[in-house]
Amino acid sequence: MDYAGLALFTDLDRTLFNHSREVSPKNRQALELFQREGGLFGIATGRAPMNALGLLPRFPMNTWSVVLNGAEAYNFSTGTAAFPRLLPQILTATFLGYVLEKLPQVNVLLCSESRIFFLSPQALADRDFLLSHRPCTFTGLETALGYPWLKVLFCAPRPVLEALERTAAEMDLFSAVDRVYTGPVYLEFLPKGVHKGRCLGDLRCLDALRGRKMIAVGDWTNDIELLDEADLAAAVDNALPEVKAHADILLPSNEEDAIAHLIYEVIPSL
Protein backbone atom coordinates (compact mmCIF):
# COMPACT_ATOMS: atom_id res chain seq x y z
CA MET A 1 0.00 0.00 0.00
CA ASP A 2 1.32 3.43 -0.95
CA TYR A 3 0.59 5.95 1.83
CA ALA A 4 2.30 8.86 0.06
CA GLY A 5 0.11 11.94 0.08
CA LEU A 6 -1.24 11.17 3.57
CA ALA A 7 -0.43 12.67 6.96
CA LEU A 8 -1.77 10.99 10.11
CA PHE A 9 -2.13 12.70 13.49
CA THR A 10 -3.39 10.83 16.54
CA ASP A 11 -4.16 11.78 20.09
CA LEU A 12 -2.19 9.89 22.75
CA ASP A 13 -4.20 9.20 25.91
CA ARG A 14 -7.16 6.87 25.36
CA THR A 15 -6.43 6.82 21.61
CA LEU A 16 -2.94 5.65 20.66
CA PHE A 17 -2.15 4.64 24.25
CA ASN A 18 -3.87 1.72 25.98
CA HIS A 19 -4.90 1.87 29.64
CA SER A 20 -1.24 1.38 30.67
CA ARG A 21 -0.16 4.44 28.64
CA GLU A 22 1.64 2.19 26.19
CA VAL A 23 1.54 1.78 22.42
CA SER A 24 0.66 -1.78 21.46
CA PRO A 25 3.20 -3.66 19.29
CA LYS A 26 0.62 -3.92 16.51
CA ASN A 27 -0.01 -0.16 16.50
CA ARG A 28 3.71 0.53 16.43
CA GLN A 29 4.33 -1.89 13.56
CA ALA A 30 1.48 -0.35 11.58
CA LEU A 31 2.87 3.16 12.06
CA GLU A 32 6.33 2.04 11.02
CA LEU A 33 4.85 0.54 7.84
CA PHE A 34 2.81 3.68 7.20
CA GLN A 35 5.97 5.78 7.29
CA ARG A 36 8.07 3.37 5.22
CA GLU A 37 5.42 3.50 2.52
CA GLY A 38 5.44 7.28 2.28
CA GLY A 39 3.04 8.42 5.00
CA LEU A 40 3.83 11.18 7.47
CA PHE A 41 2.98 10.62 11.14
CA GLY A 42 2.80 12.99 14.08
CA ILE A 43 0.91 13.12 17.34
CA ALA A 44 -1.78 15.60 18.39
CA THR A 45 -1.68 15.80 22.16
CA GLY A 46 -2.29 18.06 25.10
CA ARG A 47 1.02 16.97 26.55
CA ALA A 48 4.18 19.05 26.51
CA PRO A 49 6.93 17.83 24.12
CA MET A 50 9.31 16.70 26.87
CA ASN A 51 6.50 14.83 28.63
CA ALA A 52 5.32 13.11 25.45
CA LEU A 53 8.88 12.17 24.56
CA GLY A 54 9.29 10.43 27.91
CA LEU A 55 6.21 8.33 27.20
CA LEU A 56 7.30 7.58 23.61
CA PRO A 57 10.99 6.68 23.82
CA ARG A 58 12.52 6.09 20.38
CA PHE A 59 9.07 6.19 18.82
CA PRO A 60 9.03 6.83 15.06
CA MET A 61 7.57 10.20 14.03
CA ASN A 62 8.58 11.77 10.74
CA THR A 63 6.73 15.08 10.66
CA TRP A 64 5.50 17.90 12.86
CA SER A 65 3.21 17.23 15.81
CA VAL A 66 0.51 19.22 17.57
CA VAL A 67 1.42 19.61 21.26
CA LEU A 68 0.06 21.43 24.31
CA ASN A 69 -3.46 21.19 22.86
CA GLY A 70 -2.43 23.36 19.95
CA ALA A 71 -0.49 26.07 21.77
CA GLU A 72 2.56 24.95 19.77
CA ALA A 73 3.72 22.64 16.99
CA TYR A 74 6.82 20.56 17.60
CA ASN A 75 9.13 18.49 15.44
CA PHE A 76 10.48 15.61 17.53
CA SER A 77 13.08 14.73 14.88
CA THR A 78 14.76 18.14 14.99
CA GLY A 79 13.72 19.41 18.43
CA THR A 80 12.27 22.60 16.96
CA ALA A 81 9.01 24.40 17.74
CA ALA A 82 6.70 26.48 15.57
CA PHE A 83 3.54 28.59 15.91
CA PRO A 84 3.80 29.17 19.68
CA ARG A 85 0.90 31.10 21.24
CA LEU A 86 1.23 32.46 24.76
CA LEU A 87 -1.06 33.03 27.71
CA PRO A 88 -1.41 36.61 29.01
CA GLN A 89 1.02 36.23 31.88
CA ILE A 90 0.00 38.98 34.32
CA LEU A 91 -3.71 38.21 34.12
CA THR A 92 -3.12 34.46 34.39
CA ALA A 93 -0.65 34.88 37.26
CA THR A 94 -3.21 36.83 39.28
CA PHE A 95 -5.68 33.99 38.96
CA LEU A 96 -3.08 31.32 39.72
CA GLY A 97 -2.12 33.17 42.87
CA TYR A 98 -5.73 32.98 43.98
CA VAL A 99 -5.97 29.25 43.22
CA LEU A 100 -2.75 28.40 45.04
CA GLU A 101 -3.88 30.32 48.12
CA LYS A 102 -7.61 29.54 48.24
CA LEU A 103 -7.85 26.14 46.53
CA PRO A 104 -4.83 24.13 47.72
CA GLN A 105 -6.60 20.87 46.82
CA VAL A 106 -6.14 21.75 43.13
CA ASN A 107 -2.89 20.53 41.54
CA VAL A 108 -1.53 23.25 39.24
CA LEU A 109 0.84 22.47 36.36
CA LEU A 110 2.25 25.23 34.16
CA CYS A 111 3.89 24.59 30.76
CA SER A 112 6.41 26.87 29.14
CA GLU A 113 8.21 26.18 25.86
CA SER A 114 11.07 24.41 27.58
CA ARG A 115 9.96 23.44 31.09
CA ILE A 116 7.03 22.06 33.06
CA PHE A 117 6.44 23.72 36.43
CA PHE A 118 4.48 22.06 39.25
CA LEU A 119 3.26 25.08 41.20
CA SER A 120 1.41 23.24 43.98
CA PRO A 121 3.35 22.08 47.07
CA GLN A 122 4.96 18.69 46.49
CA ALA A 123 3.28 17.33 49.63
CA LEU A 124 -0.13 17.97 48.03
CA ALA A 125 0.68 16.43 44.64
CA ASP A 126 -1.64 13.74 43.33
CA ARG A 127 0.67 10.77 42.70
CA ASP A 128 -0.75 9.63 39.36
CA PHE A 129 -1.00 13.18 38.08
CA LEU A 130 2.61 13.81 39.02
CA LEU A 131 3.90 10.57 37.52
CA SER A 132 2.08 11.09 34.23
CA HIS A 133 3.39 14.63 33.71
CA ARG A 134 7.12 14.22 34.24
CA PRO A 135 9.66 15.74 33.92
CA CYS A 136 8.47 18.68 35.99
CA THR A 137 10.06 21.07 38.44
CA PHE A 138 8.48 22.03 41.76
CA THR A 139 8.73 25.77 41.96
CA GLY A 140 6.88 28.88 43.00
CA LEU A 141 4.91 31.20 40.78
CA GLU A 142 7.61 33.87 40.93
CA THR A 143 10.24 31.61 39.35
CA ALA A 144 7.87 30.60 36.56
CA LEU A 145 7.30 34.25 35.64
CA GLY A 146 10.70 34.24 33.96
CA TYR A 147 9.44 31.91 31.22
CA PRO A 148 6.76 32.23 28.49
CA TRP A 149 3.52 30.43 29.37
CA LEU A 150 1.66 28.24 26.88
CA LYS A 151 -0.75 26.24 29.04
CA VAL A 152 -2.01 25.73 32.59
CA LEU A 153 -3.40 22.36 33.67
CA PHE A 154 -5.56 21.96 36.79
CA CYS A 155 -6.25 18.58 38.39
CA ALA A 156 -9.09 18.20 40.92
CA PRO A 157 -12.54 16.59 41.25
CA ARG A 158 -15.02 18.00 38.72
CA PRO A 159 -17.08 20.05 41.25
CA VAL A 160 -13.91 21.81 42.40
CA LEU A 161 -12.89 22.54 38.79
CA GLU A 162 -16.35 23.94 38.05
CA ALA A 163 -16.04 26.25 41.05
CA LEU A 164 -12.63 27.29 39.74
CA GLU A 165 -14.21 28.09 36.37
CA ARG A 166 -16.85 30.28 37.99
CA THR A 167 -14.20 32.26 39.83
CA ALA A 168 -12.19 32.70 36.64
CA ALA A 169 -15.31 34.02 34.90
CA GLU A 170 -15.93 36.48 37.75
CA MET A 171 -12.34 37.71 37.33
CA ASP A 172 -12.98 38.16 33.57
CA LEU A 173 -10.16 35.77 32.74
CA PHE A 174 -12.05 34.25 29.81
CA SER A 175 -11.90 37.48 27.87
CA ALA A 176 -8.29 36.56 27.11
CA VAL A 177 -8.05 32.84 27.90
CA ASP A 178 -9.89 29.74 26.66
CA ARG A 179 -10.51 26.56 28.65
CA VAL A 180 -11.22 22.93 27.88
CA TYR A 181 -11.79 19.77 29.90
CA THR A 182 -9.27 17.13 28.82
CA GLY A 183 -10.32 14.37 31.21
CA PRO A 184 -12.69 13.66 34.10
CA VAL A 185 -10.46 15.59 36.54
CA TYR A 186 -8.43 17.78 34.15
CA LEU A 187 -9.17 21.37 33.13
CA GLU A 188 -6.80 23.38 30.92
CA PHE A 189 -6.44 27.10 30.33
CA LEU A 190 -5.03 27.99 26.90
CA PRO A 191 -4.32 31.18 24.94
CA LYS A 192 -7.46 32.62 23.38
CA GLY A 193 -8.43 30.84 20.16
CA VAL A 194 -5.99 27.97 20.68
CA HIS A 195 -6.99 24.37 20.03
CA LYS A 196 -5.62 21.35 18.21
CA GLY A 197 -7.55 22.14 15.04
CA ARG A 198 -6.04 25.60 14.70
CA CYS A 199 -2.54 24.17 15.00
CA LEU A 200 -3.28 21.45 12.44
CA GLY A 201 -4.45 24.19 10.10
CA ASP A 202 -1.13 25.97 10.64
CA LEU A 203 0.74 22.80 9.71
CA ARG A 204 -1.01 22.68 6.33
CA CYS A 205 1.04 25.76 5.36
CA LEU A 206 4.40 24.03 5.84
CA ASP A 207 6.18 22.73 2.74
CA ALA A 208 6.48 19.23 4.24
CA LEU A 209 2.72 18.93 4.65
CA ARG A 210 1.29 21.13 1.92
CA GLY A 211 -1.09 19.15 -0.28
CA ARG A 212 -1.20 16.12 2.02
CA LYS A 213 -4.54 14.63 3.00
CA MET A 214 -4.80 15.12 6.76
CA ILE A 215 -6.14 12.23 8.85
CA ALA A 216 -6.85 12.78 12.56
CA VAL A 217 -7.89 10.41 15.37
CA GLY A 218 -9.21 11.37 18.80
CA ASP A 219 -11.48 10.54 21.69
CA TRP A 220 -12.12 13.56 23.98
CA THR A 221 -13.67 17.02 23.72
CA ASN A 222 -10.28 18.67 23.13
CA ASP A 223 -10.07 16.62 19.89
CA ILE A 224 -13.27 17.99 18.34
CA GLU A 225 -11.64 20.90 16.50
CA LEU A 226 -8.83 18.59 15.37
CA LEU A 227 -11.38 16.26 13.78
CA ASP A 228 -13.23 19.18 12.20
CA GLU A 229 -10.01 20.46 10.59
CA ALA A 230 -8.94 17.06 9.25
CA ASP A 231 -9.78 15.80 5.75
CA LEU A 232 -10.65 12.44 7.29
CA ALA A 233 -11.73 12.32 10.93
CA ALA A 234 -11.76 9.13 13.00
CA ALA A 235 -12.83 8.42 16.57
CA VAL A 236 -11.99 5.38 18.65
CA ASP A 237 -14.86 3.30 20.01
CA ASN A 238 -14.20 4.53 23.56
CA ALA A 239 -14.54 8.17 22.48
CA LEU A 240 -17.18 10.42 24.01
CA PRO A 241 -20.48 10.46 22.05
CA GLU A 242 -20.08 14.15 21.22
CA VAL A 243 -16.66 13.39 19.72
CA LYS A 244 -17.97 10.49 17.64
CA ALA A 245 -20.49 12.92 16.17
CA HIS A 246 -17.59 14.79 14.52
CA ALA A 247 -15.97 11.66 13.05
CA ASP A 248 -16.28 10.36 9.50
CA ILE A 249 -15.35 6.85 10.61
CA LEU A 250 -15.38 4.90 13.87
CA LEU A 251 -12.48 2.66 14.88
CA PRO A 252 -12.10 -0.09 17.50
CA SER A 253 -11.23 1.06 21.02
CA ASN A 254 -7.78 2.10 22.17
CA GLU A 255 -7.44 -1.35 23.73
CA GLU A 256 -8.02 -3.03 20.34
CA ASP A 257 -5.21 -1.67 18.12
CA ALA A 258 -7.35 1.12 16.68
CA ILE A 259 -4.51 2.81 14.77
CA ALA A 260 -3.40 -0.47 13.20
CA HIS A 261 -7.00 -1.06 12.08
CA LEU A 262 -7.04 2.40 10.50
CA ILE A 263 -3.80 1.79 8.61
CA TYR A 264 -4.35 -1.84 7.57
CA GLU A 265 -8.12 -1.88 6.96
CA VAL A 266 -9.65 1.59 6.62
CA ILE A 267 -7.16 3.61 4.58
CA PRO A 268 -6.65 0.94 1.86
CA SER A 269 -10.41 0.79 1.35
CA LEU A 270 -10.82 4.53 0.75
Buried (B, 14 or more C-beta within 10 A) or exposed (E): EEBEEBBBBBBBBBBBBBEEBEBBEBBBBBBBBBBEEEBBBBBBBBBBBBBBBBBBEEBBBBBBBBBBBBBBBBBBEEEEBBBBBBBBBEBBBEBBEBBBEEBEEBBBBBBBBEBBBBBBEEEEBBEEBBEBBEEBEBEEBEEBEEBEBBBBBBBBEEEBBEBBBEBBEEEEBEEEBBBBBBBEBBBBBBBEEBBBBBBBBBBBEBEEBEEBBBBBBBBBBBBBBBBBBBEBBBBBBBBBEEBBEBBBBEBBBBBBBBBBBBBBEBBEEE
